Amino acid sequence: MDLVIRNARSFPDGAAVALAVQDGLIAWIGPDGEAPATTQIIDAGGATLLPAFTESHVHLFLGGTALGQLNLAAIGDTASFRSALRHFADSLSPGAFLCGYAANYEMLGPGTRPDRHALDAAVADRPVFITSTDYHAAWANTAALQLAGILHGAETPPGAEVVMGPDGLATGELREGAAMELIRRLTPTGGRDSTAMIGQEPPGTPDAAMRARDKATILRACHELARHGITNAVNMDGNLYQAGLFTELAEELPIRVKLPMNLTEDQDDARVAALITQAQAAPVGRLEFGMIKMFMDGVYDTWTAHVVGGYPDDPANDGPRLISAPAFARLCTMADAAGLQIAVHAVGDGAVRAVLDGYEAARTANGPRDSRHRIEHIDTITEADLPRLRTLGVMASMQPVHPPGSAGLPLEPTISIMGRARWPTAFPWARIASQGTPLAFGTDWPVSPLDPLYCLHCALSRRPWAADMPDQRLDLAAALAAYSAGGAYGMFAEARRGALRPGMQADVILVAGDLTALADCADAARVTLTLREGEIIWQA
């Protein structure tokens, strides 16, 4: 045997267990007292032995960038906001861009919304660019708006907006990627970390030094995932530039990465063909392709979620649909015919319905197959569309850190914008799982905190928004499965990983502490060891 883990505990019974690794595979698992002999032994110290996590929805380039930015997730009042910005500004060189992320829409207090004046009051002597917690909006101070030349507004594609004030000047709020990129392209990354999400390539031609920095950022993100027990990740923003970077890194990646290519309606035929061709590329090293990503809508907090029957305060407004029905059916049919898996961001119930319609059109055109097409997020879904997930064989890729009230997110304004009529089927993990629809968990990092154990805490501690609303929680075993077996299934890898059985790849983690206490305490457990195919890629 190459390696044996001794003195571990099994889940859920807590029995003393050992696991042996040979040639990257689990060779044996059984009672600790019967463990085979080997020269390399890891003493688990009573930690729980689990299959490694699969992070089913993550943004590695953005996440690596965020590791060097100001995290505003804990900010909830003006004084704290100003203090955090000023302190962080003091750590930067004079005039350097100040970039922050994870800002709640009401970070300056209940009932408020940031604007450039609030940012100016904190820091006015340098450009400031702050991304909202969902990465679908941002706020800029006056200096940043002037630097970008958009203080007096700018034209943006449908679904995006530079919000204007009654004085004829930009308020500082930028809604959706196309508007956000007007400033993000001026930040230290030049927008190279974010343009993939809106289906574009980075501006200009990144030189060798830029490429080296970008690859270092991606590797930093991947090591951060390994630290949290993650050995597989679906990186949800891919363009040809990132495909090149990841291909060059394929043998260095500490974890396995699946990289989809992002299609949009406004891409010309040559661009679509190039992205589909790239998506069909063979795996290399620890990198695979095989997937197409699209966006059907935005998010509730900017009224850009596409809904059925309008918003409560504006029944005539269904929110923007980012791809028309004919274009989406065409793109889905092309990708499906090319043998590719499809993943689509859909937050509003109207967006989820539109995605299901497109998948149904592709299935009608090409015939049924084991496509495992996915819908990402499903913040809301109608009762009529829930069974269509199962009928069409669609996977649900969901994030327990996303519901308002979880992961430090306030309930308002989101649940009011969403409307009470949608609450019964909002983030319906239990309903989806109970009908047999495959479910995979992730975090959407850096949109939300990366740690899977914290994500599980959010999944287990979630409470209904009203006494008459259903409880959508899963139990601990089911939630863990969504993070391991469910994620493996979503990567067509369920025969190789996602469970602890002889013959499976030795993707194994040790978790110290009490998993059963996670519902009550976010810090009840922590990862102490991560193995990928028997190789230690992180150890506490």
N, C-alpha and C positions, 0 to 999 in steps of 0.2 A: 504494500500500500504506500502511496506517496504521502498521505496525510490522514490523520485521524483526529477528529474533534471528540474529546472526552468530557465527562462531567457536565453535560448539557441537559436541558429539560425539554420534553416534547410538548407540543400544543395539540389539544387543550388539556390533556390529562396531567401534565406536569411530571410524568415518569422520567426517571434517570435514563438518558439515551446517549448513544454515541453514533458517529457517522464517519465512514471511511471514504477516501477519494483515491481513485486510480485513473491516470490518464485523462484528467479533467472531468470524469464522470463520477457519480455516486456509485460506489462499488458495494457498499453495505450500509445498513442502518438497523440498529437494534438495541437491546438492553446494554447499558454502559458496562456491566460486568462481563459481557461477552465480546467486547471490542477486540478486533484483530491487532496484532503487534505491528509497530512501524517505528521508524526513526524520528519522524516529525509528528509531535503531538501538540495539539492546542488544548489547553485547559479552559473550558467555557466558564468555569467558576459559577455554575448553576444558572447561566443565562439560557434563555429559550432559543431553541433551534427552529428556524423558519426558512422557507424558500425566499430568495431575494425578491425585492419589489421590482415591478415594471411601472415606470412613470409613463402613463399613456397619453399625456398631453402636456408638453413642456416647450419652452422657447429658449434654447440653449445659448444662442448668441446674445439675445436680450438679457438673459439671466446672468451670463458672465459679465456683461456690461454693468448690470445693476449692482453687482458686488462692489463696485467702486463708486456708487452713487449714494445719495442721502435717502435712507428709508424713512418714509413719513407715515407708516402704517399706524403708529401709536399716537399720532398727533390728533387732538380733538378740541383745541381752543386756540385763540389768536396768540396769546402770550407764548404758549409752547411752540407754536409755528414760527413766530419771529425768532425766538431763542435758538431753535434748531437750525434755521437758515443762516442766522448770523454766525453761529458757532462753526457750521460747516464751511461757510464762506471764508472764515479765518484760516482754514486749512488749505485753501487753494491759492494759487499765484494771483497777483493783482489782475483784475479784468477777466480772469478765466471763467468760462461758462459754468454756472452752478446747475447741476442736473439732479433732480429728485424723482422718486417713484413711490407707488403704493399709497398715494394720497386719496383719502376718502372725499367724496363730494361735499360732505358737511364737516370737513376737517377744521374749519374755523368756528364750529359750534352748531348746534341744532338749528335748522331753518335757514342756514347761510349757504352761500355758494361762492367760491373764490373768484377774484377778478384781478386784473393787473394792478389796481390800486392797492389791494391787500399785499400783493407780492412786493410792490415798490416800497411799502411801509416797512417791510422786513429787510430787503436788499434792493437797492436801486443803482448801485455803482458798477454793476456787472449784469450780463444777461442771465436770466433765470428761466429754466424750463422744467416743469414738474408734470409727471405723468400720473393720471388717475389710477386708482387701485385696479381697475379692469383693463387698463391700457387702451381704452376707447375714447379718451379725452385727455387733454393736457391744458395747463395754464402757463402763460408766459408773462413776464413783467414788461414794462414799457421798453426797456433797453433791448430786450430780445425781439419784440415786435418791430421796433425801428430797425434793428440789424437785419431782419428778414424782409424789410420793406412792406410789411402788411399791417401797419398801424391803422391805415385807412381802408383795410379790407383786402380781400383777394378772391378770385374766382376759384371754386373747387368743384370736383365732380359731384354728381348726385349722391346723397348720403353722407357727405362731409360738409363741414361748415366752419368758417371763421366767424364767430359770433360777434355781432355788431351792437353797440350801445346806442341809446337815443341821441348821444352827442355826435354820432357819425363816425366814431372811432371804435376800433376793436376792443372788446371787453377784456381780452386776454384768454378767453376760453376757445379751445380748438377741439372740434368734435370729429372723431374718426381719423383714420390714418392719413388720408390725403391732405387734410388740413394740418395735422401734427407734423408731417414731414417737412412742411414749409420752414419750420424752425429746427426740427431734429437734424436736418442735413447740415446745419451750421454747428452742431455740437461736436465734441471731440471724435465721435465715431463717424461723423459725416453721413449718418443715416444708413451706413452699411449693415448695421445690426437689425434694421427694422423694415427696409424696403421690400423684403421678401413677403411680408404679411399683406402688402397691397399689390402683390403680383408684379413688382418691378425689380430691376437690377439697380445696384448702387450708382449714384451719379458719378460721372467721370470714369476714369480707369484706375482702380486702386493699384498703387505701385507695390514693389516688393516689401517695403517697410510696413505699409498698411496691411498687406496680407499676413505678414508675420505677426503683427499685433492682433489681428483678428483671429488667427489660429490660436494664439496664446489665450485669448479671451474664451474661445470655445473649449479649449482643454481645461481651463480653470473651472468652467461650468461643469464639465463632465466629472472632474474630481470632486466637486461639491456634491454631485449626485451620488457618487460612490460612497462618500462620507455618510450618507443617509441610507445606505443599504440598497441602493438602486443599481441594478446591473444592466437594465434595458430601458431605452427611452424612445418615444416617438416625438421627434422634434418638429413642431407644427408650423415652421415657416421655412420654406425652401425655394430658392431660385437658383439660377445657373452659377452665380457667384458662390453661394454657400455650398452647392454641389461640388465645386472645385476645391474649396477649402476642406470640406469633410473628406473628400477622396484622398487628398494629400495627407490627411491625418489618420486615415483608416487603420493603419497598423499601430498607431500610438494611442488611440482612444482607450481609456480604461474601461469603458462600458460599451455595450452595443447600441447603435443608434440607427433608427429608421428615419429617413428624410424624404418627406413628400415634396412634390413640386406644386406651386400655387398657381391655379388658373383663375382668370377673371374674364368677364364678358367683353371688355374692351381690347383684349389682346388680339393681334391679327393672326391669320392662319399660320404664318411661319413661326411666330412665337409659341403658339399652342403646340404645334408639331414638335418644336425643339424641346419643350417641357415634357411632353409625353414620351419622347424618345429618351430623355434623361431619366424619366421615371422607370423606364424599362431596362435601365442599365443593370448589369449583373452585380451581385454583392461583391464587396472587396474588403478584406480585413474584417473589422467589426462594424462595417457600414453596409446598410442595405437601402434600397429605394422601394419601388413597387407600389407607390401610393400617390394620389392626387389630393390636394387640399383646396377647398373653396370656402368663401364667406357668403352666407345668405343674408345676414343682417348684422346689426350692431349690438347694443345693450339697452336695457330699460332706462338707466340713469340719464342717458342723453336722448331719450325718446327715439332711438334708432333701432330698437327691436321691432321686427315685423310681426304684427299681431293679427288675430282674427277678431273683427268687430270693433276695432278702434281702442283708444285709450280712454280710461274713465272720464277724464276731464276734456276729452276731445274725440268723441265717438267717430268723427269723420276721418280721423288720422289713424291709418293702419301702420305707420312707420315705414321707412324705406325698405324696399326689397332690392338687394344689391345685384342680383342676376335675374333677368327676365325669365319667364317660364320657357319660352322656346330655346333661349340660349342655354339654360341650365339642362334641359332635356338633351340638347345636342352635345354639350360637354360631357355629361354623364354617360351618354351612349358611346361616345368616342373613347373615353377612359375605360369603361367597362369592356368594350370590344377589344381593347389593348391588353386585357387581362389584369388591369390595375385595381387596387382597392381605392375607395374614395372616402374621404372624411370631410364633412362640411360643418362649419360653425353655424349653429342655429340656436338662438336664445328665445325668441318669441314663438308663441304657438303657431303663428302664421308662417314663420320661417321653417319650423319643423315640418309642417304640412307641405310646404313647397319642396323641401328636400325629399320627403317620401314620394311625392308626385314624380320628381325627377328620377329617383331610383326605380320606381315602377315603370316609367317610360323606357329606361335602359333595359330592364328585365324583359319587357314586352318585345323590344327590338332585338335583343341578343339572346334571349332565352335564360332560364335560371341557371345559376352556378353558385359555388361556395365563395362568394365575393367578399363577405364580411364587411360590406360598406358600413360606414359609421356616421353617427350624428354626434357632434361635439357640443356638450353643455346641456341642452334640453332644459333650460330654466323653466319653461312652461310648455305644456302640450295639452291638446284638447282630449276629452274622453274618447271621442270618435277616432282619434289618431293613435291612441295607446296600442290597441291591438294590431295596428298596421306595422308597427315595429317587428312584432313576431311574425306576421304573415309574410313580410318581405325579407325576413332574415337579416334585419339591420341591427348592428351593435349600438349600444349606448355607451358613450365615453363621457363620464361625468366627474365632477370635482366637488367633494364634500366641503371644501373650504369656500365655496361660492355662495351658498344661501345667505341672504341678509340675516344678521344675528350670529353668524359663525365667523371664526377667524378674526374677531375684532371688528367686523363690519357692522355698521348701524342698520337697524331695520328701515329707517327712513333716509332718503325719500323713496327708496326702491319699491317697497311693498305697496305704497300708495300709488306710485306711477303704474305699477303692474296691475293693480286693481284686485279687490277682494274676491271677485268671481274666479280669478285664476289661481288663488291660493291652494285649493284642494289638490290640484295636479301640478304644483310647482316643485321642481327638483324631486320627482317622484321615484326615488331609488327603490323603495320597497315594492311599489306597484310594478315597476319595470322588471325587477328580479323575479317577482312571484309569478309573472306570466311566461317565464322562461326565456326572456330576452337576454342575450349575453351582455354583461355589465363589466366595464373596466374603469378603474379609478385613477385619478391623477390630480395634479394641483394647478396646472396652467402657469407654473412659475416662470417669470417673476411676478405675474399677476397676483399670486397668493404665495404664502410661505411654502417652502419646498418639502419640509420634513414629512415623510409619510405617516409617522407616528402622531404628529400633530394633526395631520389630515384625518387620521382615524379617530382621534379625540373629537374633532368637529363632527364627524359622521355619527359617533355614538352619543354625543351630548346635545345634538340638535333638538329643539323643542318646536312644536307647532306654533304658528303665529297667532292662533286664537283657539279657544277651548273646543270649538266645534270642528276643528280641522284635523285631518288624519295624521297619524304618526308615520313618517316615511323612513324611519331609521331601519338599518339592518343590524343583526347581531354581530358580535365581534368576529366570529368565524366567517360569516358571509362577507363582511367588510374586508377582512384579510384576503379572502379569495379573490375579491375584485381587484386587489392590488398585486396579486401574484398570478393565479391561474387565469383570471379574466384578462389581465394584461397580456399574458402569454398567448391566449387564444386570439386576441386582437392582432398579434404579430405572426399568426399562423405557426406558433412555436409550442403549442400545448403538448406535443409529443416529446419535447426536449427539455422544457423547463416549466416552472410554475408549481411544482410539487416536489416533495422529498421521497423519491423512489429510486431503487437501484436502476442504473441505466440512464437516468436523467443527467443533464449537465449539472455539475456541482456549483450551481449558483445558490449560495447559502449565506444566511446572515445569523448572527447571534444578537439577541435583544436582552439587555439587562433590565431588571426591574419587574414590575407587575403589569402585564398587558391588560389584565382584567380590571385594573383601576383607571384605565385611560379615559373612560367615560366621565370620571369625576376630576381627573388631574391630568393636564396636558404633559406634565413632566414625569409621569409615572414610569416611563420606559425609555430606553435609548439604545441605539445600535452601537455595538462594540466591535463588530467584525463584519467585513464584507468580502466574500469569495466570489470570483467569476471563473467558472470552470476550474475550481480548485486553487486558483491563484489569489493570494491576498491582495486586494486592491485598496483596502482601507482597514486600519486597525486602531482602536482607541489607545 
